Amino acid sequence: MYQPVLKLKPNGAPIISGQELDVLGERLVTDFLKTPLIDPQEIDIDRFVTRYRRYGLDYKYLSHCGVYLGTTIFTASDKIPVYIPEENHAKFIHVDAHTIIIDENLLAENQEHRYRFTLGHEISHGVLHEQYFIRNEGTSTVYEQETAGIRCRADAYSLRETKGVRWTELRRIEWQANRLSAAILMPKSMVAIMVARYPLKGDFMRQTELAHAMSDKFNVSAEAAYYRLIDLGYIDKEYGLTSQQIFVGDLSAYPASAG
């Protein structure tokens, strides 16, 4: 199993750029698949987590309202809160070290894309952020004293730019987990092969066509695929596309060409 050597701040948070996260994702998937990344394909993220990264994986209701989608636990704890719908209350459970819990709502058939990205996000915390959460155990990182872990709110998985938002350490960590999740689910060399089949410059319809082709090939949402193309520089800027326009390819509101 490939273990990256990360440059860390004194608090344990990694210093790593988006481009470096893309390279790291490539390295991890290459080591996982044991083959060159020349065939675009769906990455078995469950196997990546449990067999390759050797994390436990469990499913619980993490809240009564779906506010939390996933949690990553680095040290064993008896104080991990979960919601019991049959009893309509929360309780603490024991969770072993190096365990990911995914909210049970994401097991619904229509939540597969969200499930896959959430699991990729959580294992990215495992790859990148164990030292940060261990060094800051029991602080404002969401769990009680003597628990090193993070609960990720639904809005932590947003792929849109957050211009004007103050970049706290925790926000930067969530951004890193999102970028690495995308890099694992859609490795840049596989994306490059897909892009070669679709001339993109100045053609919005081709951009959404490619996003949908990537969605089918990698088993991710069209929106995640679209933002991956932005991250990798294949689309110069967002042009304000909405999720609906990405999903259905409705680009009638946009100019016929763009630089």
VOPAGU-2260 file (C-alpha; in pm, 1 decimal, decimal comma):
REM VOPAGU-2260
SITE   aa  ch    i         X         Y         Z
SITE  MET   A    0       0,0       0,0       0,0
SITE  TYR   A    1     144,9     332,4    -104,6
SITE  GLN   A    2     192,1     573,7     186,5
SITE  PRO   A    3     256,0     933,4      78,1
SITE  VAL   A    4     510,6    1143,8     264,5
SITE  LEU   A    5     329,4    1471,1     329,2
SITE  LYS   A    6     466,7    1809,0     424,7
SITE  LEU   A    7     281,1    1905,3     743,1
SITE  LYS   A    8     217,8    2225,0     933,8
SITE  PRO   A    9     295,5    2218,8    1309,0
SITE  ASN   A   10     -73,2    2134,5    1373,0
SITE  GLY   A   11     -51,6    1830,7    1142,9
SITE  ALA   A   12    -247,2    1975,6     849,5
SITE  PRO   A   13     -88,8    1890,1     512,6
SITE  ILE   A   14      54,5    2153,8     282,3
SITE  ILE   A   15     -49,1    2030,5     -61,6
SITE  SER   A   16    -177,4    2192,4    -380,5
SITE  GLY   A   17    -459,5    2083,3    -607,7
SITE  GLN   A   18    -209,8    1968,2    -869,8
SITE  GLU   A   19     -21,2    1767,0    -609,8
SITE  LEU   A   20    -347,7    1605,8    -500,0
SITE  ASP   A   21    -412,7    1506,0    -862,3
SITE  VAL   A   22     -70,6    1340,2    -877,3
SITE  LEU   A   23    -133,4    1168,2    -544,0
SITE  GLY   A   24    -468,5    1034,7    -664,4
SITE  GLU   A   25    -298,1     897,7    -975,3
SITE  ARG   A   26     -31,2     728,3    -767,3
SITE  LEU   A   27    -282,3     572,2    -527,8
SITE  VAL   A   28    -507,5     434,7    -803,1
SITE  THR   A   29    -211,4     300,1   -1001,3
SITE  ASP   A   30     -90,2     115,6    -692,6
SITE  PHE   A   31    -442,7      -7,4    -618,3
SITE  LEU   A   32    -512,5    -137,3    -969,1
SITE  LYS   A   33    -155,7    -262,4   -1026,5
SITE  THR   A   34    -179,4    -154,1   -1388,6
SITE  PRO   A   35    -113,7     158,1   -1598,2
SITE  LEU   A   36    -413,8     391,2   -1610,1
SITE  ILE   A   37    -478,8     359,9   -1983,0
SITE  ASP   A   38    -835,0     227,3   -1968,6
SITE  PRO   A   39   -1094,7     470,2   -1826,9
SITE  GLN   A   40   -1306,9     272,5   -1582,1
SITE  GLU   A   41   -1512,0     286,1   -1265,0
SITE  ILE   A   42   -1291,2     270,3    -956,6
SITE  ASP   A   43   -1419,4      19,9    -700,8
SITE  ILE   A   44   -1417,3     267,3    -413,8
SITE  ASP   A   45   -1549,5      17,2    -156,9
SITE  ARG   A   46   -1261,3    -218,4    -230,8
SITE  PHE   A   47   -1018,4      73,7    -240,0
SITE  VAL   A   48   -1126,5     164,7     114,6
SITE  THR   A   49   -1151,7    -179,1     274,8
SITE  ARG   A   50    -896,1    -392,9      90,6
SITE  TYR   A   51    -639,1    -137,9     -21,4
SITE  ARG   A   52    -646,1     127,7     253,7
SITE  ARG   A   53    -760,1    -130,8     514,6
SITE  TYR   A   54   -1026,2      84,7     674,7
SITE  GLY   A   55   -1336,4     -55,3     837,3
SITE  LEU   A   56   -1661,3      47,4     670,1
SITE  ASP   A   57   -1998,8      68,6     840,7
SITE  TYR   A   58   -2339,3     226,3     780,2
SITE  LYS   A   59   -2542,9     412,0    1042,9
SITE  TYR   A   60   -2781,3     704,6    1054,4
SITE  LEU   A   61   -2546,4     985,3    1153,3
SITE  SER   A   62   -2825,4    1230,0    1236,4
SITE  HIS   A   63   -3204,1    1251,8    1239,1
SITE  CYS   A   64   -3211,6    1489,5     941,2
SITE  GLY   A   65   -2931,7    1385,9     705,2
SITE  VAL   A   66   -2702,2    1676,7     795,7
SITE  TYR   A   67   -2400,1    1444,4     817,8
SITE  LEU   A   68   -2311,8    1213,5     527,4
SITE  GLY   A   69   -1992,0    1052,1     650,7
SITE  THR   A   70   -1750,6    1026,0     938,1
SITE  THR   A   71   -1392,1     906,5     968,6
SITE  ILE   A   72   -1260,4     781,1    1302,5
SITE  PHE   A   73    -884,8     759,2    1359,9
SITE  THR   A   74    -875,5     636,6    1722,0
SITE  ALA   A   75   -1110,1     386,2    1887,4
SITE  SER   A   76   -1393,0     550,3    2077,9
SITE  ASP   A   77   -1704,8     461,5    2274,9
SITE  LYS   A   78   -1856,5     804,6    2214,3
SITE  ILE   A   79   -1955,1     815,1    1849,9
SITE  PRO   A   80   -2312,2     947,4    1821,9
SITE  VAL   A   81   -2558,2     782,9    1584,2
SITE  TYR   A   82   -2933,4     814,4    1539,0
SITE  ILE   A   83   -3167,5     520,0    1598,9
SITE  PRO   A   84   -3484,3     589,9    1394,8
SITE  GLU   A   85   -3683,2     305,9    1554,4
SITE  GLU   A   86   -3633,1     467,3    1895,3
SITE  ASN   A   87   -3629,0     827,9    1771,8
SITE  HIS   A   88   -3320,1     923,1    1967,0
SITE  ALA   A   89   -2942,7     928,6    1942,9
SITE  LYS   A   90   -2699,6     710,5    2131,6
SITE  PHE   A   91   -2325,1     657,3    2159,9
SITE  ILE   A   92   -2164,3     350,4    2004,9
SITE  HIS   A   93   -1814,9     201,7    2003,4
SITE  VAL   A   94   -1619,3     243,0    1682,6
SITE  ASP   A   95   -1278,0      92,1    1614,3
SITE  ALA   A   96    -982,0     297,9    1497,5
SITE  HIS   A   97    -956,4     356,5    1123,1
SITE  THR   A   98   -1325,9     320,9    1052,2
SITE  ILE   A   99   -1546,1     510,7     809,0
SITE  ILE   A  100   -1920,3     533,4     870,8
SITE  ILE   A  101   -2148,3     637,7     584,9
SITE  ASP   A  102   -2499,2     764,6     653,2
SITE  GLU   A  103   -2753,3     492,8     573,6
SITE  ASN   A  104   -2957,6     733,4     361,0
SITE  LEU   A  105   -2682,9     708,2      97,2
SITE  LEU   A  106   -2753,9     337,5      47,4
SITE  ALA   A  107   -3067,9     424,1    -149,2
SITE  GLU   A  108   -3046,4     330,2    -516,7
SITE  ASN   A  109   -3072,8     690,7    -635,8
SITE  GLN   A  110   -2785,1     799,4    -408,7
SITE  GLU   A  111   -2506,8     589,0    -564,2
SITE  HIS   A  112   -2309,7     881,4    -706,1
SITE  ARG   A  113   -2330,7    1071,4    -378,9
SITE  TYR   A  114   -2235,4     757,7    -187,0
SITE  ARG   A  115   -1925,7     701,6    -401,5
SITE  PHE   A  116   -1804,4    1059,1    -374,6
SITE  THR   A  117   -1871,4    1066,1       0,8
SITE  LEU   A  118   -1674,5     744,8      53,1
SITE  GLY   A  119   -1392,3     885,1    -160,6
SITE  HIS   A  120   -1399,5    1202,7      48,4
SITE  GLU   A  121   -1382,7    1012,3     376,9
SITE  ILE   A  122   -1093,4     786,9     273,0
SITE  SER   A  123    -915,5    1100,0     151,5
SITE  HIS   A  124    -930,2    1223,1     511,0
SITE  GLY   A  125    -770,4     889,9     600,2
SITE  VAL   A  126    -488,7     940,9     352,1
SITE  LEU   A  127    -426,4    1308,4     429,0
SITE  HIS   A  128    -547,8    1412,5     770,5
SITE  GLU   A  129    -486,6    1149,7    1036,6
SITE  GLN   A  130    -203,1    1346,4    1193,9
SITE  TYR   A  131    -408,5    1665,3    1205,0
SITE  PHE   A  132    -700,9    1505,0    1387,0
SITE  ILE   A  133    -481,2    1307,0    1626,1
SITE  ARG   A  134    -282,1    1617,5    1719,6
SITE  ASN   A  135    -603,7    1815,8    1764,5
SITE  GLU   A  136    -802,9    1542,3    1936,9
SITE  GLY   A  137   -1108,0    1668,8    2121,5
SITE  THR   A  138   -1093,2    2023,0    1982,2
SITE  SER   A  139   -1344,9    2196,9    1757,7
SITE  THR   A  140   -1302,0    1924,8    1495,8
SITE  VAL   A  141   -1644,3    1794,0    1599,6
SITE  TYR   A  142   -1589,2    1506,0    1839,7
SITE  GLU   A  143   -1566,5    1487,4    2215,7
SITE  GLN   A  144   -1242,3    1471,5    2413,6
SITE  GLU   A  145   -1023,6    1166,9    2342,5
SITE  THR   A  146   -1181,2    1106,5    2002,0
SITE  ALA   A  147    -979,7    1178,9    1688,4
SITE  GLY   A  148   -1213,8    1198,9    1393,8
SITE  ILE   A  149   -1433,0    1415,4    1177,1
SITE  ARG   A  150   -1802,5    1421,8    1091,2
SITE  CYS   A  151   -1858,0    1574,9     749,0
SITE  ARG   A  152   -2169,9    1782,4     693,3
SITE  ALA   A  153   -2354,1    1753,6     363,4
SITE  ASP   A  154   -2229,0    2096,7     256,6
SITE  ALA   A  155   -1866,3    1986,5     307,1
SITE  TYR   A  156   -1886,7    1797,7     -22,1
SITE  SER   A  157   -1969,8    2103,6    -234,2
SITE  LEU   A  158   -1757,1    2122,6    -548,1
SITE  ARG   A  159   -1834,2    2482,8    -631,8
SITE  GLU   A  160   -1587,7    2762,6    -571,6
SITE  THR   A  161   -1632,8    2947,6    -244,0
SITE  LYS   A  162   -1520,4    3294,5    -344,9
SITE  GLY   A  163   -1520,1    3539,1     -58,2
SITE  VAL   A  164   -1544,7    3262,5     201,8
SITE  ARG   A  165   -1288,1    3269,8     480,5
SITE  TRP   A  166   -1051,4    2974,0     451,0
SITE  THR   A  167   -1030,1    2821,1     795,0
SITE  GLU   A  168    -805,9    2519,7     850,7
SITE  LEU   A  169   -1105,1    2287,2     858,9
SITE  ARG   A  170   -1247,7    2431,1     536,5
SITE  ARG   A  171    -911,5    2380,4     364,7
SITE  ILE   A  172    -901,4    2021,5     489,4
SITE  GLU   A  173   -1249,2    1957,2     347,4
SITE  TRP   A  174   -1141,4    2106,7      14,3
SITE  GLN   A  175    -837,6    1877,5       8,1
SITE  ALA   A  176   -1058,5    1573,7      74,5
SITE  ASN   A  177   -1293,4    1673,6    -208,2
SITE  ARG   A  178   -1008,7    1723,0    -455,1
SITE  LEU   A  179    -844,6    1391,8    -368,9
SITE  SER   A  180   -1179,5    1211,0    -385,8
SITE  ALA   A  181   -1226,8    1341,1    -739,8
SITE  ALA   A  182    -867,7    1246,2    -827,4
SITE  ILE   A  183    -924,7     889,4    -707,8
SITE  LEU   A  184   -1263,2     843,3    -875,8
SITE  MET   A  185   -1152,3    1021,1   -1195,4
SITE  PRO   A  186    -772,8     985,8   -1230,0
SITE  LYS   A  187    -628,3    1261,3   -1447,4
SITE  SER   A  188    -469,6    1027,7   -1705,3
SITE  MET   A  189    -803,2     849,0   -1753,7
SITE  VAL   A  190    -977,0    1185,9   -1787,9
SITE  ALA   A  191    -718,8    1288,1   -2049,8
SITE  ILE   A  192    -811,2     981,7   -2255,2
SITE  MET   A  193   -1179,0    1075,0   -2235,3
SITE  VAL   A  194   -1107,2    1437,1   -2329,2
SITE  ALA   A  195    -913,8    1326,9   -2638,9
SITE  ARG   A  196   -1240,2    1191,3   -2776,8
SITE  TYR   A  197   -1428,2    1520,6   -2727,0
SITE  PRO   A  198   -1293,6    1851,1   -2869,3
SITE  LEU   A  199   -1397,6    2100,1   -2603,8
SITE  LYS   A  200   -1281,7    2454,6   -2666,7
SITE  GLY   A  201   -1568,4    2698,4   -2704,8
SITE  ASP   A  202   -1835,6    2430,0   -2727,2
SITE  PHE   A  203   -2066,3    2413,4   -2427,1
SITE  MET   A  204   -2264,8    2120,4   -2561,2
SITE  ARG   A  205   -1949,6    1913,7   -2601,5
SITE  GLN   A  206   -1853,3    2000,5   -2245,2
SITE  THR   A  207   -2177,0    1863,1   -2105,0
SITE  GLU   A  208   -2164,5    1568,8   -2345,4
SITE  LEU   A  209   -1821,4    1482,4   -2207,1
SITE  ALA   A  210   -1938,9    1533,0   -1848,9
SITE  HIS   A  211   -2219,0    1282,5   -1908,1
SITE  ALA   A  212   -1981,6    1037,8   -2079,4
SITE  MET   A  213   -1749,3    1063,7   -1778,9
SITE  SER   A  214   -2047,0    1018,4   -1547,8
SITE  ASP   A  215   -2130,8     689,7   -1719,1
SITE  LYS   A  216   -1770,2     569,3   -1740,5
SITE  PHE   A  217   -1658,3     655,7   -1385,5
SITE  ASN   A  218   -1998,6     615,5   -1214,0
SITE  VAL   A  219   -1996,5     968,8   -1074,3
SITE  SER   A  220   -2244,4    1253,3   -1109,0
SITE  ALA   A  221   -2231,1    1468,2   -1422,0
SITE  GLU   A  222   -2176,5    1766,3   -1194,5
SITE  ALA   A  223   -1871,2    1605,3   -1030,2
SITE  ALA   A  224   -1734,8    1519,7   -1375,5
SITE  TYR   A  225   -1788,5    1878,0   -1495,5
SITE  TYR   A  226   -1599,6    2026,7   -1200,6
SITE  ARG   A  227   -1323,1    1772,8   -1248,9
SITE  LEU   A  228   -1277,3    1909,3   -1601,6
SITE  ILE   A  229   -1251,4    2259,5   -1454,6
SITE  ASP   A  230    -996,9    2146,3   -1193,7
SITE  LEU   A  231    -779,9    1986,9   -1461,9
SITE  GLY   A  232    -793,3    2294,0   -1684,5
SITE  TYR   A  233    -992,6    2146,5   -1972,1
SITE  ILE   A  234   -1266,7    2405,7   -1919,7
SITE  ASP   A  235   -1132,0    2755,0   -1868,1
SITE  LYS   A  236   -1399,1    2869,2   -1626,8
SITE  GLU   A  237   -1741,0    2776,5   -1496,0
SITE  TYR   A  238   -1955,0    3026,0   -1692,3
SITE  GLY   A  239   -2213,7    3000,2   -1416,8
SITE  LEU   A  240   -2364,7    2666,5   -1522,4
SITE  THR   A  241   -2627,1    2539,4   -1280,9
SITE  SER   A  242   -2654,9    2179,5   -1168,0
SITE  GLN   A  243   -2970,7    2144,4   -1378,0
SITE  GLN   A  244   -2793,6    2263,0   -1692,9
SITE  ILE   A  245   -2507,3    2021,7   -1632,2
SITE  PHE   A  246   -2742,7    1731,7   -1568,1
SITE  VAL   A  247   -2968,3    1782,2   -1870,7
SITE  GLY   A  248   -2732,1    1961,1   -2105,2
SITE  ASP   A  249   -2956,7    2266,0   -2127,9
SITE  LEU   A  250   -2714,3    2533,3   -2241,9
SITE  SER   A  251   -2959,6    2754,3   -2430,6
SITE  ALA   A  252   -2883,9    3048,4   -2201,5
SITE  TYR   A  253   -2517,8    3056,1   -2302,5
SITE  PRO   A  254   -2340,3    3207,7   -2604,5
SITE  ALA   A  255   -2270,4    2991,9   -2904,0
SITE  SER   A  256   -1896,5    3021,0   -2855,2
SITE  ALA   A  257   -1652,0    3125,8   -2591,0
SITE  GLY   A  258   -1279,1    3166,5   -2574,1
